[in-house]
Amino acid sequence: MKASNDEPTPGAIYLVELCSGERRPWRYFGPPGAENPRWQDVETACEFGEASVLYVWKIIRRLD
């Protein structure tokens, strides 16, 4: 993400697309600008840092 207004909003849920084409709802915990921002897979309730994600993914859109 390049500009601060491109940063996800803490607490918001985003639809993300994995490199496999699968789409999943993830909640962003932030904090913005952190070295390893935290996320939660809404369907499984698993929490993780961006650095631990081993596949390519992108934000499609905000869901809430």
Helices and strands as residue ranges (DSSP letters): G 4-6, E 13-18, E 23-30, E 38-41, E 47-49, G 50-52, E 57-62
